[in-house]
């Protein structure tokens, strides 16, 4: 009887762990960096102003975006950002490709 109870507890615990696993509703993003190099002022800052600023008001300048560029890139590529957004593929490409190109202040 103890074995059955222990087995039931283990199976129940395992089911809870699997059920509580966080899953992303956003698919991952694969950038396409063909074409012209991206400009911070022309291609990247407008994305942050229109898509990101409602939740991330701290991303208002080159220095703040540059400082977090690695985390920004990771979250775009893994699909966790932007959340609940209508960011276009072009906008996401602009940000990721700018970062991949050294994130120049241009």
Secondary structure, DSSP 8 states (H G I E B T S, - for coil): -HHHHHHHHHHHHHHHHHHH----SS--------SS---IIIIIHHHIIIIITTT-TT--SHHHHHHTHHHHHHHHHTT-SSTT----HHHHHHHHHHHHTT----
